[in-house]
Amino acid sequence: MKRIALALSFLLWTAAALAGQDDAWLMLEKASQAAHALSYKGIFVYQTGASSKSVQVTHMNYGQGEYSRMVVLDGSPREALSQGNDMVIFNPRNEKVVIEKKRGQSMFPALLPDNMELIKTVYQAQLGGEERVGGRDGYVVNLSPKDQYRYGYKLWTDKEYGLLLKSMMIGDKNVALDQIAFSQILLMDGQSMDWFRPTLDKTKAYVMEKDAPSKLDASEIDWDVTKLPNGYRKVDQVKRMVANKQTPVTQLIFSDGLSSVSVFIEDIPKGVRPKVGHTMMGATHFYAIVNDAHQVIAVGEVPEVTVTYFANAVSFKNKSK
């Protein structure tokens, strides 16, 4: 009888745990959809290490599409306007404002992928109670990595609307590495687009970014990145000119749907001492090696083992003689 009772208890516990995972994934799916579907305005604070930055975000979605505007409130004024997947950043540099074009950037609170199946294979989700964030009642969801190649996350979702209210990246020994959280948030009504314009500084000249990143053709790729850690896939590859460099730098971007790693590859000019080894800044790790007369650097808000893996996964098709 005792064994039967223990078996029944285990089955009940397992069923409750599985139901808890299902509920957690449903909440995250709702949060992913809410970030794009709702119209809202608020201020969130990004904290990493001893530094913090406040950002005002306005987001609207109605019949004509999805629009957002982000304004950095601390330090040098900087803002970004996006329509759909296209983003334009107004970034003061010296006596000018450089207008940069970007695409496919995931910005808070739209951090979660549209397809939750992408992260289900590499993270476990569990409910973690209820907490209040930015004046809103929320549910807590814990995302634990299934391997050593990514950090964990603690996420807070709005009870009523599902919007992501707070995100915390969790490292070894349950240490918080950084966090982003709304200090205030307001759901908006109406369709006025008066807010969707940059703040212009008449004292500065506005110029388009020079040498913007461009797509790589298959004929330009002379390397492979094989045997990636489980869940990661290549999402983009571009080439860009970098200040003080004579030749373009290739950037390959990999993601598991939540974490991401960039691998930079460039020729090493004669007389230039290449970088080798590991460095870190907050939650971001850098790992540099030399491979076939090329500088290879992997960068990401991931554990050290991950950037080391990616840097060493680059193999050149036509080895230099």
C-alpha positions as CSV (number, residue, x, y, z in Angstrom):
1,M,0.0,0.0,0.0
2,K,2.8,2.4,0.9
3,R,4.4,1.8,-2.6
4,I,1.1,2.4,-4.3
5,A,0.6,5.6,-2.3
6,L,4.1,6.8,-3.2
7,A,3.5,6.0,-6.9
8,L,0.2,7.9,-6.9
9,S,1.8,10.9,-5.2
10,F,4.6,10.9,-7.8
11,L,2.1,10.7,-10.7
12,L,0.1,13.6,-9.2
13,W,3.2,15.7,-8.7
14,T,4.4,14.9,-12.3
15,A,0.9,15.9,-13.7
16,A,0.9,19.2,-11.7
17,A,4.5,20.0,-12.9
18,L,3.6,19.3,-16.5
19,A,0.4,21.5,-16.1
20,G,2.6,24.2,-14.6
21,Q,4.9,24.1,-17.6
22,D,2.0,24.3,-20.0
23,D,0.6,27.3,-18.2
24,A,4.0,29.0,-18.1
25,W,4.5,28.6,-21.8
26,L,1.0,29.9,-22.5
27,M,1.8,33.0,-20.5
28,L,5.0,33.6,-22.4
29,E,3.2,33.1,-25.7
30,K,0.6,35.7,-24.6
31,A,3.5,38.1,-23.7
32,S,5.1,37.6,-27.1
33,Q,1.8,38.5,-28.9
34,A,0.9,41.4,-26.5
35,A,4.2,43.2,-27.2
36,H,3.2,43.5,-30.9
37,A,-0.6,43.7,-30.7
38,L,-1.1,46.2,-27.8
39,S,-0.7,50.0,-27.9
40,Y,1.1,51.3,-24.8
41,K,3.4,54.0,-23.5
42,G,5.8,53.7,-20.6
43,I,9.3,54.1,-19.1
44,F,11.6,51.2,-18.5
45,V,14.9,51.0,-16.7
46,Y,17.8,48.9,-18.0
47,Q,20.3,47.9,-15.3
48,T,23.6,46.1,-15.8
49,G,26.3,46.0,-13.2
50,A,26.5,49.5,-11.6
51,S,25.0,51.3,-14.5
52,S,21.4,52.0,-15.4
53,K,19.5,53.8,-18.2
54,S,15.9,54.9,-18.5
55,V,14.1,54.6,-21.8
56,Q,10.7,55.9,-22.8
57,V,8.8,53.7,-25.2
58,T,5.6,54.4,-27.2
59,H,4.1,51.6,-29.2
60,M,1.0,51.5,-31.3
61,N,-0.6,48.8,-33.5
62,Y,-3.7,49.4,-35.6
63,G,-4.9,48.9,-39.1
64,Q,-1.9,50.5,-40.8
65,G,0.7,48.4,-39.0
66,E,3.0,48.4,-36.0
67,Y,4.9,51.5,-34.9
68,S,7.2,52.3,-32.0
69,R,9.5,55.1,-30.7
70,M,12.1,54.7,-28.0
71,V,13.9,57.7,-26.4
72,V,16.9,57.3,-24.1
73,L,16.3,59.7,-21.2
74,D,19.7,59.5,-19.5
75,G,23.0,60.8,-20.9
76,S,23.4,61.7,-24.6
77,P,19.9,62.0,-26.3
78,R,19.3,59.0,-28.6
79,E,16.1,57.7,-30.1
80,A,14.9,55.0,-32.4
81,L,11.7,54.9,-34.6
82,S,10.5,51.6,-36.0
83,Q,7.8,50.6,-38.5
84,G,7.3,46.8,-38.7
85,N,10.8,45.3,-38.9
86,D,12.5,48.4,-40.1
87,M,14.3,50.7,-37.6
88,V,15.9,54.1,-37.8
89,I,18.2,55.3,-35.0
90,F,19.1,59.0,-34.5
91,N,22.5,58.9,-32.8
92,P,24.4,62.1,-31.9
93,R,28.1,61.9,-32.8
94,N,30.3,65.0,-32.4
95,E,28.5,67.9,-34.1
96,K,26.2,65.7,-36.2
97,V,23.3,63.3,-35.8
98,V,23.9,60.1,-37.6
99,I,20.8,58.3,-38.9
100,E,21.4,54.5,-38.8
101,K,19.1,51.9,-40.4
102,K,18.6,48.6,-38.8
103,R,16.3,45.6,-39.3
104,G,14.9,42.8,-37.2
105,Q,16.0,44.2,-33.8
106,S,14.3,42.8,-30.8
107,M,13.7,45.5,-28.2
108,F,12.0,45.3,-24.8
109,P,9.2,44.4,-24.2
110,A,9.3,42.4,-27.5
111,L,12.1,40.1,-26.4
112,L,10.3,36.8,-26.8
113,P,10.1,35.0,-30.2
114,D,6.9,34.9,-32.2
115,N,7.3,31.1,-32.4
116,M,7.7,29.7,-28.8
117,E,8.7,26.3,-30.2
118,L,12.1,27.8,-30.9
119,I,13.0,28.1,-27.2
120,K,11.0,25.1,-25.8
121,T,13.7,22.7,-26.9
122,V,16.4,24.5,-24.9
123,Y,14.6,26.0,-21.9
124,Q,12.3,24.7,-19.2
125,A,9.5,27.1,-18.1
126,Q,7.9,27.1,-14.6
127,L,5.5,29.4,-12.8
128,G,7.1,31.4,-10.0
129,G,4.2,33.1,-8.2
130,E,2.9,36.6,-8.5
131,E,4.5,40.0,-8.1
132,R,3.7,43.7,-8.8
133,V,5.8,45.6,-11.4
134,G,5.4,49.3,-12.5
135,G,2.0,49.5,-10.8
136,R,0.7,46.3,-12.5
137,D,0.0,42.9,-11.1
138,G,2.0,40.2,-12.8
139,Y,2.9,36.5,-13.0
140,V,6.4,35.3,-12.7
141,V,7.8,32.7,-15.1
142,N,11.2,31.1,-14.6
143,L,13.1,30.0,-17.8
144,S,15.9,27.5,-16.9
145,P,18.4,26.5,-19.6
146,K,18.7,22.8,-20.4
147,D,22.5,23.1,-21.0
148,Q,25.5,25.3,-20.3
149,Y,25.3,27.3,-23.5
150,R,22.8,30.0,-22.4
151,Y,21.7,31.9,-19.3
152,G,18.4,31.6,-17.5
153,Y,15.7,34.2,-17.3
154,K,13.1,35.4,-14.8
155,L,10.2,37.0,-16.6
156,W,7.2,39.0,-15.2
157,T,4.0,39.2,-17.4
158,D,1.0,41.4,-16.9
159,K,-1.9,39.6,-15.3
160,E,-4.5,41.3,-17.4
161,Y,-2.9,42.0,-20.8
162,G,0.0,39.6,-20.8
163,L,2.6,42.2,-21.7
164,L,6.1,41.6,-20.5
165,L,6.7,43.9,-17.5
166,K,10.2,42.8,-16.4
167,S,13.0,40.6,-17.6
168,M,16.0,39.4,-15.5
169,M,19.0,37.5,-16.9
170,I,20.2,34.8,-14.4
171,G,23.7,33.5,-14.3
172,D,25.5,30.8,-12.3
173,K,24.5,30.4,-8.7
174,N,21.2,32.2,-9.4
175,V,23.0,35.6,-9.7
176,A,21.1,38.4,-11.5
177,L,23.3,39.6,-14.4
178,D,21.1,42.4,-15.7
179,Q,17.4,43.4,-15.8
180,I,14.9,45.5,-17.7
181,A,11.7,46.6,-16.0
182,F,8.9,49.1,-16.5
183,S,8.7,51.7,-13.8
184,Q,5.4,52.9,-15.3
185,I,3.2,51.6,-18.1
186,L,0.0,52.9,-19.6
187,L,-2.2,51.2,-22.2
188,M,-3.3,53.7,-24.9
189,D,-6.5,54.3,-26.9
190,G,-6.9,56.2,-30.1
191,Q,-4.9,56.3,-33.4
192,S,-3.1,59.6,-33.3
193,M,0.4,59.4,-34.7
194,D,1.6,62.8,-33.5
195,W,4.2,61.1,-31.3
196,F,5.8,59.2,-34.2
197,R,8.5,61.7,-35.1
198,P,12.1,62.3,-33.8
199,T,13.1,65.2,-31.7
200,L,15.1,67.4,-34.0
201,D,18.2,69.4,-32.8
202,K,18.5,72.4,-35.1
203,T,22.1,73.0,-33.9
204,K,23.3,69.7,-35.5
205,A,23.6,68.5,-39.0
206,Y,21.7,65.2,-39.9
207,V,23.6,62.7,-42.1
208,M,22.8,59.1,-43.2
209,E,25.1,56.4,-41.8
210,K,28.1,55.8,-44.2
211,D,29.1,52.2,-45.0
212,A,25.9,50.7,-43.7
213,P,26.0,46.9,-43.3
214,S,25.2,45.0,-46.5
215,K,24.1,41.4,-47.1
216,L,26.7,38.8,-47.9
217,D,26.4,36.9,-51.2
218,A,27.0,33.1,-51.1
219,S,30.0,33.7,-53.4
220,E,31.6,35.9,-50.7
221,I,31.5,33.2,-48.0
222,D,34.6,31.1,-47.7
223,W,33.9,29.5,-44.3
224,D,31.4,27.3,-42.4
225,V,30.2,27.4,-38.8
226,T,29.2,23.9,-38.1
227,K,28.0,21.7,-35.2
228,L,26.3,24.6,-33.4
229,P,25.1,24.2,-29.8
230,N,21.6,22.8,-29.6
231,G,18.9,25.4,-30.5
232,Y,21.1,28.0,-32.1
233,R,20.7,28.8,-35.8
234,K,22.1,31.5,-38.1
235,V,19.6,34.4,-38.5
236,D,21.7,36.9,-40.5
237,Q,25.1,37.5,-42.1
238,V,26.4,41.0,-43.2
239,K,29.6,42.8,-44.0
240,R,30.4,46.2,-42.6
241,M,33.1,48.8,-42.7
242,V,34.6,49.6,-39.3
243,A,36.5,52.8,-38.3
244,N,40.2,52.5,-38.7
245,K,40.0,49.2,-40.8
246,Q,40.8,49.0,-44.5
247,T,38.8,45.9,-45.3
248,P,35.2,44.9,-44.4
249,V,34.4,42.9,-41.3
250,T,31.9,40.0,-41.7
251,Q,29.3,39.5,-38.9
252,L,27.4,36.3,-38.5
253,I,24.5,36.4,-36.1
254,F,23.1,33.3,-34.3
255,S,20.1,33.0,-32.0
256,D,18.2,30.4,-30.1
257,G,15.1,32.7,-30.1
258,L,16.1,34.5,-26.9
259,S,19.9,34.4,-26.6
260,S,22.2,35.5,-29.4
261,V,25.9,35.4,-30.4
262,S,27.7,37.4,-33.1
263,V,30.8,36.1,-34.8
264,F,33.1,38.6,-36.5
265,I,35.6,37.5,-39.1
266,E,38.2,39.7,-40.8
267,D,41.6,39.5,-42.5
268,I,44.6,40.3,-40.3
269,P,46.7,43.0,-42.0
270,K,50.5,42.7,-41.9
271,G,52.0,44.3,-38.9
272,V,48.8,44.2,-36.9
273,R,48.9,42.2,-33.7
274,P,45.7,40.1,-33.4
275,K,43.5,39.7,-30.3
276,V,43.6,36.4,-28.5
277,G,41.8,35.2,-25.4
278,H,38.7,35.9,-23.3
279,T,37.3,39.1,-21.9
280,M,34.0,40.1,-20.4
281,M,32.0,43.2,-19.7
282,G,29.0,42.6,-17.4
283,A,27.0,39.7,-18.9
284,T,28.7,40.0,-22.3
285,H,31.6,37.6,-23.1
286,F,34.2,38.1,-25.8
287,Y,36.4,35.3,-27.2
288,A,39.1,36.0,-29.8
289,I,41.3,33.5,-31.8
290,V,43.4,33.5,-35.0
291,N,42.2,31.0,-37.6
292,D,43.9,30.7,-41.1
293,A,45.3,34.3,-41.0
294,H,41.9,35.6,-40.0
295,Q,40.8,37.3,-36.7
296,V,37.7,35.6,-35.3
297,I,35.8,37.1,-32.4
298,A,32.6,35.7,-30.9
299,V,30.5,38.1,-28.7
300,G,27.3,37.6,-26.8
301,E,25.3,37.9,-23.6
302,V,25.9,34.2,-23.0
303,P,28.3,32.1,-20.9
304,E,32.0,32.1,-21.7
305,V,31.8,28.5,-22.9
306,T,29.3,29.6,-25.6
307,V,31.5,32.3,-27.2
308,T,34.5,29.9,-27.0
309,Y,32.5,27.2,-28.8
310,F,31.3,29.6,-31.6
311,A,34.8,31.0,-32.2
312,N,36.3,27.6,-32.6
313,A,33.4,26.3,-34.8
314,V,34.5,28.5,-37.7
315,S,36.3,26.5,-40.4
316,F,37.7,27.9,-43.7
317,K,36.9,26.1,-46.9
318,N,40.1,27.1,-48.8
319,K,43.0,27.1,-46.3
320,S,45.8,29.6,-46.9
321,K,49.0,28.0,-47.9
